[in-house]
Amino acid sequence: MTILFTPEELIQYLYQETSPEKTAAIEAALQEDWTLREKLEVLKASVKSLDRVVESPRPQVILNILNYARESAIESVE
């Protein structure tokens, strides 16, 4: 009997957020089901790429914030 796991359950498994029972069931299924192993590998690759993503605000946003702070500082002094 093949137990089906959702992508959400596999993600929880990757982040070690599954119960001990669910973890054991997933690990047993991984031993038997190569398609599940493939799905897990795809998710692992996605997690790695997400960990590498670095986002920063656009320079215009930073300038807007700095200008607002400068204007607020001038208004508070007056």
Backbone as XML, in Angstrom:
<?xml version="1.0"?>
<chain id="A" units="angstrom">
  <residue number="1" name="MET">
    <atom name="N" x="0.832" y="-1.178" z="0.000"/>
    <atom name="CA" x="0.000" y="0.000" z="0.000"/>
    <atom name="C" x="0.883" y="1.250" z="0.000"/>
  </residue>
  <residue number="2" name="THR">
    <atom name="N" x="0.628" y="2.146" z="-0.924"/>
    <atom name="CA" x="1.383" y="3.376" z="-1.029"/>
    <atom name="C" x="0.635" y="4.497" z="-0.319"/>
  </residue>
  <residue number="3" name="ILE">
    <atom name="N" x="1.345" y="5.168" z="0.565"/>
    <atom name="CA" x="0.755" y="6.316" z="1.258"/>
    <atom name="C" x="1.164" y="7.569" z="0.490"/>
  </residue>
  <residue number="4" name="LEU">
    <atom name="N" x="0.200" y="8.406" z="0.182"/>
    <atom name="CA" x="0.475" y="9.631" z="-0.553"/>
    <atom name="C" x="0.728" y="10.776" z="0.421"/>
  </residue>
  <residue number="5" name="PHE">
    <atom name="N" x="1.766" y="11.525" z="0.158"/>
    <atom name="CA" x="2.091" y="12.694" z="0.969"/>
    <atom name="C" x="1.971" y="13.939" z="0.108"/>
  </residue>
  <residue number="6" name="THR">
    <atom name="N" x="1.438" y="14.979" z="0.688"/>
    <atom name="CA" x="1.280" y="16.239" z="-0.035"/>
    <atom name="C" x="2.618" y="16.979" z="-0.062"/>
  </residue>
  <residue number="7" name="PRO">
    <atom name="N" x="2.770" y="17.912" z="-0.996"/>
    <atom name="CA" x="3.982" y="18.734" z="-0.994"/>
    <atom name="C" x="4.155" y="19.485" z="0.336"/>
  </residue>
  <residue number="8" name="GLU">
    <atom name="N" x="3.044" y="19.885" z="0.932"/>
    <atom name="CA" x="3.118" y="20.587" z="2.214"/>
    <atom name="C" x="3.713" y="19.694" z="3.301"/>
  </residue>
  <residue number="9" name="GLU">
    <atom name="N" x="3.321" y="18.433" z="3.300"/>
    <atom name="CA" x="3.870" y="17.496" z="4.285"/>
    <atom name="C" x="5.359" y="17.264" z="4.050"/>
  </residue>
  <residue number="10" name="LEU">
    <atom name="N" x="5.755" y="17.204" z="2.793"/>
    <atom name="CA" x="7.178" y="17.017" z="2.487"/>
    <atom name="C" x="7.993" y="18.246" z="2.905"/>
  </residue>
  <residue number="11" name="ILE">
    <atom name="N" x="7.425" y="19.420" z="2.728"/>
    <atom name="CA" x="8.110" y="20.646" z="3.160"/>
    <atom name="C" x="8.240" y="20.662" z="4.680"/>
  </residue>
  <residue number="12" name="GLN">
    <atom name="N" x="7.170" y="20.267" z="5.359"/>
    <atom name="CA" x="7.251" y="20.172" z="6.817"/>
    <atom name="C" x="8.337" y="19.171" z="7.221"/>
  </residue>
  <residue number="13" name="TYR">
    <atom name="N" x="8.441" y="18.085" z="6.493"/>
    <atom name="CA" x="9.481" y="17.084" z="6.760"/>
    <atom name="C" x="10.868" y="17.701" z="6.579"/>
  </residue>
  <residue number="14" name="LEU">
    <atom name="N" x="11.050" y="18.450" z="5.499"/>
    <atom name="CA" x="12.349" y="19.079" z="5.244"/>
    <atom name="C" x="12.748" y="20.037" z="6.368"/>
  </residue>
  <residue number="15" name="TYR">
    <atom name="N" x="11.773" y="20.752" z="6.900"/>
    <atom name="CA" x="12.040" y="21.706" z="7.979"/>
    <atom name="C" x="11.911" y="21.075" z="9.360"/>
  </residue>
  <residue number="16" name="GLN">
    <atom name="N" x="11.817" y="19.765" z="9.402"/>
    <atom name="CA" x="11.715" y="18.984" z="10.644"/>
    <atom name="C" x="10.565" y="19.471" z="11.518"/>
  </residue>
  <residue number="17" name="GLU">
    <atom name="N" x="9.419" y="19.669" z="10.878"/>
    <atom name="CA" x="8.226" y="20.127" z="11.577"/>
    <atom name="C" x="7.136" y="19.058" z="11.627"/>
  </residue>
  <residue number="18" name="THR">
    <atom name="N" x="7.474" y="17.838" z="11.272"/>
    <atom name="CA" x="6.492" y="16.755" z="11.312"/>
    <atom name="C" x="6.591" y="16.028" z="12.649"/>
  </residue>
  <residue number="19" name="SER">
    <atom name="N" x="5.508" y="15.381" z="13.011"/>
    <atom name="CA" x="5.502" y="14.575" z="14.239"/>
    <atom name="C" x="6.435" y="13.385" z="14.040"/>
  </residue>
  <residue number="20" name="PRO">
    <atom name="N" x="6.872" y="12.764" z="15.134"/>
    <atom name="CA" x="7.722" y="11.572" z="14.990"/>
    <atom name="C" x="7.055" y="10.470" z="14.155"/>
  </residue>
  <residue number="21" name="GLU">
    <atom name="N" x="5.736" y="10.330" z="14.308"/>
    <atom name="CA" x="5.019" y="9.302" z="13.551"/>
    <atom name="C" x="5.021" y="9.627" z="12.060"/>
  </residue>
  <residue number="22" name="LYS">
    <atom name="N" x="4.759" y="10.898" z="11.728"/>
    <atom name="CA" x="4.726" y="11.318" z="10.326"/>
    <atom name="C" x="6.127" y="11.208" z="9.720"/>
  </residue>
  <residue number="23" name="THR">
    <atom name="N" x="7.148" y="11.596" z="10.490"/>
    <atom name="CA" x="8.532" y="11.495" z="10.015"/>
    <atom name="C" x="8.876" y="10.041" z="9.688"/>
  </residue>
  <residue number="24" name="ALA">
    <atom name="N" x="8.510" y="9.131" z="10.570"/>
    <atom name="CA" x="8.787" y="7.710" z="10.333"/>
    <atom name="C" x="8.045" y="7.216" z="9.095"/>
  </residue>
  <residue number="25" name="ALA">
    <atom name="N" x="6.805" y="7.654" z="8.924"/>
    <atom name="CA" x="6.023" y="7.220" z="7.761"/>
    <atom name="C" x="6.633" y="7.748" z="6.464"/>
  </residue>
  <residue number="26" name="ILE">
    <atom name="N" x="7.067" y="9.007" z="6.478"/>
    <atom name="CA" x="7.673" y="9.587" z="5.275"/>
    <atom name="C" x="8.988" y="8.875" z="4.960"/>
  </residue>
  <residue number="27" name="GLU">
    <atom name="N" x="9.802" y="8.643" z="5.977"/>
    <atom name="CA" x="11.083" y="7.970" z="5.751"/>
    <atom name="C" x="10.883" y="6.550" z="5.226"/>
  </residue>
  <residue number="28" name="ALA">
    <atom name="N" x="9.872" y="5.852" z="5.727"/>
    <atom name="CA" x="9.580" y="4.506" z="5.223"/>
    <atom name="C" x="9.122" y="4.575" z="3.771"/>
  </residue>
  <residue number="29" name="ALA">
    <atom name="N" x="8.285" y="5.554" z="3.470"/>
    <atom name="CA" x="7.803" y="5.713" z="2.094"/>
    <atom name="C" x="8.941" y="6.088" z="1.150"/>
  </residue>
  <residue number="30" name="LEU">
    <atom name="N" x="9.873" y="6.891" z="1.624"/>
    <atom name="CA" x="11.015" y="7.285" z="0.790"/>
    <atom name="C" x="11.869" y="6.077" z="0.413"/>
  </residue>
  <residue number="31" name="GLN">
    <atom name="N" x="11.927" y="5.091" z="1.298"/>
    <atom name="CA" x="12.695" y="3.872" z="1.006"/>
    <atom name="C" x="12.065" y="3.073" z="-0.137"/>
  </residue>
  <residue number="32" name="GLU">
    <atom name="N" x="10.754" y="3.162" z="-0.278"/>
    <atom name="CA" x="10.030" y="2.348" z="-1.237"/>
    <atom name="C" x="9.658" y="3.057" z="-2.539"/>
  </residue>
  <residue number="33" name="ASP">
    <atom name="N" x="9.473" y="4.364" z="-2.478"/>
    <atom name="CA" x="8.866" y="5.097" z="-3.590"/>
    <atom name="C" x="9.866" y="6.071" z="-4.219"/>
  </residue>
  <residue number="34" name="TRP">
    <atom name="N" x="10.354" y="5.731" z="-5.404"/>
    <atom name="CA" x="11.358" y="6.588" z="-6.042"/>
    <atom name="C" x="10.756" y="7.914" z="-6.496"/>
  </residue>
  <residue number="35" name="THR">
    <atom name="N" x="9.474" y="7.936" z="-6.848"/>
    <atom name="CA" x="8.863" y="9.208" z="-7.268"/>
    <atom name="C" x="8.768" y="10.171" z="-6.087"/>
  </residue>
  <residue number="36" name="LEU">
    <atom name="N" x="8.517" y="9.632" z="-4.909"/>
    <atom name="CA" x="8.496" y="10.473" z="-3.707"/>
    <atom name="C" x="9.890" y="11.025" z="-3.430"/>
  </residue>
  <residue number="37" name="ARG">
    <atom name="N" x="10.918" y="10.188" z="-3.626"/>
    <atom name="CA" x="12.304" y="10.672" z="-3.449"/>
    <atom name="C" x="12.606" y="11.788" z="-4.436"/>
  </residue>
  <residue number="38" name="GLU">
    <atom name="N" x="12.139" y="11.635" z="-5.673"/>
    <atom name="CA" x="12.354" y="12.674" z="-6.686"/>
    <atom name="C" x="11.664" y="13.978" z="-6.282"/>
  </residue>
  <residue number="39" name="LYS">
    <atom name="N" x="10.429" y="13.865" z="-5.818"/>
    <atom name="CA" x="9.697" y="15.061" z="-5.372"/>
    <atom name="C" x="10.432" y="15.741" z="-4.218"/>
  </residue>
  <residue number="40" name="LEU">
    <atom name="N" x="10.934" y="14.942" z="-3.303"/>
    <atom name="CA" x="11.677" y="15.501" z="-2.165"/>
    <atom name="C" x="12.950" y="16.194" z="-2.639"/>
  </residue>
  <residue number="41" name="GLU">
    <atom name="N" x="13.643" y="15.624" z="-3.615"/>
    <atom name="CA" x="14.860" y="16.247" z="-4.140"/>
    <atom name="C" x="14.563" y="17.589" z="-4.803"/>
  </residue>
  <residue number="42" name="VAL">
    <atom name="N" x="13.451" y="17.661" z="-5.521"/>
    <atom name="CA" x="13.046" y="18.925" z="-6.143"/>
    <atom name="C" x="12.776" y="19.972" z="-5.070"/>
  </residue>
  <residue number="43" name="LEU">
    <atom name="N" x="12.086" y="19.566" z="-4.022"/>
    <atom name="CA" x="11.798" y="20.498" z="-2.928"/>
    <atom name="C" x="13.079" y="20.931" z="-2.212"/>
  </residue>
  <residue number="44" name="LYS">
    <atom name="N" x="14.013" y="19.997" z="-2.029"/>
    <atom name="CA" x="15.295" y="20.346" z="-1.399"/>
    <atom name="C" x="16.036" y="21.392" z="-2.228"/>
  </residue>
  <residue number="45" name="ALA">
    <atom name="N" x="16.039" y="21.216" z="-3.540"/>
    <atom name="CA" x="16.696" y="22.180" z="-4.427"/>
    <atom name="C" x="16.015" y="23.541" z="-4.331"/>
  </residue>
  <residue number="46" name="SER">
    <atom name="N" x="14.700" y="23.530" z="-4.233"/>
    <atom name="CA" x="13.962" y="24.788" z="-4.100"/>
    <atom name="C" x="14.300" y="25.490" z="-2.796"/>
  </residue>
  <residue number="47" name="VAL">
    <atom name="N" x="14.398" y="24.725" z="-1.731"/>
    <atom name="CA" x="14.733" y="25.301" z="-0.430"/>
    <atom name="C" x="16.130" y="25.920" z="-0.484"/>
  </residue>
  <residue number="48" name="LYS">
    <atom name="N" x="17.067" y="25.213" z="-1.121"/>
    <atom name="CA" x="18.427" y="25.753" z="-1.236"/>
    <atom name="C" x="18.434" y="27.068" z="-2.002"/>
  </residue>
  <residue number="49" name="SER">
    <atom name="N" x="17.689" y="27.120" z="-3.099"/>
    <atom name="CA" x="17.668" y="28.353" z="-3.890"/>
    <atom name="C" x="16.971" y="29.468" z="-3.136"/>
  </residue>
  <residue number="50" name="LEU">
    <atom name="N" x="15.965" y="29.151" z="-2.346"/>
    <atom name="CA" x="15.304" y="30.176" z="-1.533"/>
    <atom name="C" x="16.248" y="30.726" z="-0.468"/>
  </residue>
  <residue number="51" name="ASP">
    <atom name="N" x="17.082" y="29.857" z="0.083"/>
    <atom name="CA" x="18.028" y="30.305" z="1.101"/>
    <atom name="C" x="19.065" y="31.269" z="0.519"/>
  </residue>
  <residue number="52" name="ARG">
    <atom name="N" x="19.324" y="31.165" z="-0.784"/>
    <atom name="CA" x="20.312" y="32.030" z="-1.422"/>
    <atom name="C" x="19.739" y="33.360" z="-1.900"/>
  </residue>
  <residue number="53" name="VAL">
    <atom name="N" x="18.432" y="33.460" z="-1.964"/>
    <atom name="CA" x="17.810" y="34.682" z="-2.471"/>
    <atom name="C" x="18.035" y="35.812" z="-1.475"/>
  </residue>
  <residue number="54" name="VAL">
    <atom name="N" x="18.576" y="36.890" z="-1.984"/>
    <atom name="CA" x="18.785" y="38.067" z="-1.160"/>
    <atom name="C" x="18.034" y="39.208" z="-1.821"/>
  </residue>
  <residue number="55" name="GLU">
    <atom name="N" x="17.142" y="39.778" z="-1.069"/>
    <atom name="CA" x="16.364" y="40.874" z="-1.628"/>
    <atom name="C" x="16.750" y="42.163" z="-0.933"/>
  </residue>
  <residue number="56" name="SER">
    <atom name="N" x="16.736" y="43.218" z="-1.698"/>
    <atom name="CA" x="16.979" y="44.539" z="-1.128"/>
    <atom name="C" x="16.065" y="45.523" z="-1.839"/>
  </residue>
  <residue number="57" name="PRO">
    <atom name="N" x="15.730" y="46.599" z="-1.152"/>
    <atom name="CA" x="14.828" y="47.569" z="-1.780"/>
    <atom name="C" x="15.501" y="48.296" z="-2.937"/>
  </residue>
  <residue number="58" name="ARG">
    <atom name="N" x="14.671" y="48.821" z="-3.828"/>
    <atom name="CA" x="15.198" y="49.606" z="-4.935"/>
    <atom name="C" x="15.866" y="50.860" z="-4.373"/>
  </residue>
  <residue number="59" name="PRO">
    <atom name="N" x="16.890" y="51.371" z="-5.043"/>
    <atom name="CA" x="17.564" y="52.586" z="-4.571"/>
    <atom name="C" x="16.597" y="53.762" z="-4.392"/>
  </residue>
  <residue number="60" name="GLN">
    <atom name="N" x="15.584" y="53.873" z="-5.261"/>
    <atom name="CA" x="14.627" y="54.974" z="-5.141"/>
    <atom name="C" x="13.850" y="54.894" z="-3.828"/>
  </residue>
  <residue number="61" name="VAL">
    <atom name="N" x="13.533" y="53.706" z="-3.391"/>
    <atom name="CA" x="12.814" y="53.533" z="-2.125"/>
    <atom name="C" x="13.689" y="54.006" z="-0.963"/>
  </residue>
  <residue number="62" name="ILE">
    <atom name="N" x="14.945" y="53.635" z="-0.990"/>
    <atom name="CA" x="15.874" y="54.067" z="0.063"/>
    <atom name="C" x="15.991" y="55.588" z="0.073"/>
  </residue>
  <residue number="63" name="LEU">
    <atom name="N" x="16.121" y="56.189" z="-1.106"/>
    <atom name="CA" x="16.209" y="57.648" z="-1.184"/>
    <atom name="C" x="14.937" y="58.313" z="-0.658"/>
  </residue>
  <residue number="64" name="ASN">
    <atom name="N" x="13.779" y="57.760" z="-0.974"/>
    <atom name="CA" x="12.524" y="58.309" z="-0.471"/>
    <atom name="C" x="12.481" y="58.283" z="1.056"/>
  </residue>
  <residue number="65" name="ILE">
    <atom name="N" x="12.917" y="57.199" z="1.638"/>
    <atom name="CA" x="12.933" y="57.079" z="3.100"/>
    <atom name="C" x="13.894" y="58.092" z="3.705"/>
  </residue>
  <residue number="66" name="LEU">
    <atom name="N" x="15.075" y="58.201" z="3.129"/>
    <atom name="CA" x="16.058" y="59.159" z="3.647"/>
    <atom name="C" x="15.556" y="60.596" z="3.517"/>
  </residue>
  <residue number="67" name="ASN">
    <atom name="N" x="14.930" y="60.922" z="2.386"/>
    <atom name="CA" x="14.373" y="62.271" z="2.210"/>
    <atom name="C" x="13.266" y="62.541" z="3.219"/>
  </residue>
  <residue number="68" name="TYR">
    <atom name="N" x="12.407" y="61.569" z="3.451"/>
    <atom name="CA" x="11.333" y="61.731" z="4.428"/>
    <atom name="C" x="11.925" y="61.953" z="5.822"/>
  </residue>
  <residue number="69" name="ALA">
    <atom name="N" x="12.925" y="61.167" z="6.177"/>
    <atom name="CA" x="13.554" y="61.316" z="7.489"/>
    <atom name="C" x="14.203" y="62.688" z="7.617"/>
  </residue>
  <residue number="70" name="ARG">
    <atom name="N" x="14.864" y="63.136" z="6.566"/>
    <atom name="CA" x="15.512" y="64.445" z="6.586"/>
    <atom name="C" x="14.460" y="65.547" z="6.770"/>
  </residue>
  <residue number="71" name="GLU">
    <atom name="N" x="13.363" y="65.475" z="6.020"/>
    <atom name="CA" x="12.300" y="66.480" z="6.118"/>
    <atom name="C" x="11.643" y="66.456" z="7.491"/>
  </residue>
  <residue number="72" name="SER">
    <atom name="N" x="11.449" y="65.266" z="8.043"/>
    <atom name="CA" x="10.859" y="65.155" z="9.374"/>
    <atom name="C" x="11.781" y="65.742" z="10.439"/>
  </residue>
  <residue number="73" name="ALA">
    <atom name="N" x="13.063" y="65.531" z="10.276"/>
    <atom name="CA" x="14.026" y="66.066" z="11.239"/>
    <atom name="C" x="14.045" y="67.579" z="11.192"/>
  </residue>
  <residue number="74" name="ILE">
    <atom name="N" x="13.978" y="68.148" z="10.000"/>
    <atom name="CA" x="13.968" y="69.614" z="9.841"/>
    <atom name="C" x="12.703" y="70.194" z="10.447"/>
  </residue>
  <residue number="75" name="GLU">
    <atom name="N" x="11.561" y="69.554" z="10.230"/>
    <atom name="CA" x="10.284" y="70.045" z="10.769"/>
    <atom name="C" x="10.271" y="69.992" z="12.296"/>
  </residue>
  <residue number="76" name="SER">
    <atom name="N" x="10.894" y="68.982" z="12.887"/>
    <atom name="CA" x="10.889" y="68.860" z="14.337"/>
    <atom name="C" x="11.799" y="69.885" z="14.990"/>
  </residue>
  <residue number="77" name="VAL">
    <atom name="N" x="12.818" y="70.360" z="14.268"/>
    <atom name="CA" x="13.738" y="71.364" z="14.792"/>
    <atom name="C" x="13.078" y="72.735" z="14.756"/>
  </residue>
  <residue number="78" name="GLU">
    <atom name="N" x="12.264" y="72.992" z="13.793"/>
    <atom name="CA" x="11.645" y="74.316" z="13.626"/>
    <atom name="C" x="10.594" y="74.579" z="14.634"/>
  </residue>
</chain>
